[in-house]
């Protein structure tokens, strides 16, 4: 459908002939008015890509050096991180290496153990759905949007075009969860939430348009095409995840010192999987470390590591979507269609 975009925003979207999208604002045809909004969105995307390309092509690598250290405890090799991380002067790095070598041992100077929490995500909006589809499912934004709209028209999910991540206070989570209980992929997770009590999602952003994308009724892999099922499966897992408890884990940090230099290592032990049980790709990576006591001394194994700084990678499709969303927040793109085009 043709429409007249916001003139103030459209003026920011002018594209010159360098990218082959020259727009004449003086043209009064309705089609031209739509074109300059769309072409402007294209320009924004091209601008992000060009900026990253310039960062890559103008990047000049620098050599750096670091102290690569580890200790052996209870038969386990534990990698330590030097508090200085890396230096760009080889001679100075050698000086610190000699200081540590002169000491010869590491002493435990501090041990910190505390419980931390990895918060569950908020409700699912369109931008985040497209980002996940691109980065995790290998489905491009245009196809993902087409699949989501088809799932909506078939009654499997709610309206897929929304900027909101917050649910209204009146939303019936129990009924929405109960509709999913008979799928064997997540039946145990859903039953646990219905029996023990689900957690209302954390407060997100209410854009005043539509609720977050939500599964409305149960589908099976046999009733949907492969990609449609994968997208639907993610939407269901995300919804179950936001109604699950946070993930909790113990973080152990051990500080060492040798020759006046400081080193440390960090271990993680999950105590409650929470939402990561249904969204395992967001799980905390466990890294158990042996028990130490303050004042313990251990032999140090060390070497000098030489590396080189590297340029950033080219923008992925998911990153480009993220940049477009940030631009939208600060530059006020009024039309959702504009953001989808970007």
Secondary structure as UniProt FT lines:
FT   HELIX           7..11
FT   TURN            12..13
FT   HELIX           17..19
FT   TURN            25..26
FT   HELIX           30..57
FT   STRAND          63..73
FT   TURN            74..75
FT   STRAND          76..82
FT   TURN            83..84
FT   HELIX           90..103
FT   STRAND          105..118
FT   HELIX           126..135
FT   HELIX           141..153
FT   TURN            154..155
FT   TURN            169..170
FT   HELIX           173..178
FT   TURN            179..182
FT   TURN            184..186
FT   HELIX           187..196
FT   TURN            221..223
FT   HELIX           226..242
FT   STRAND          247..258
FT   TURN            259..260
FT   STRAND          261..272
FT   HELIX           274..277
FT   HELIX           280..282
FT   TURN            294..295
FT   STRAND          297..299
FT   STRAND          301..308
FT   HELIX           317..331
FT   HELIX           336..341
//
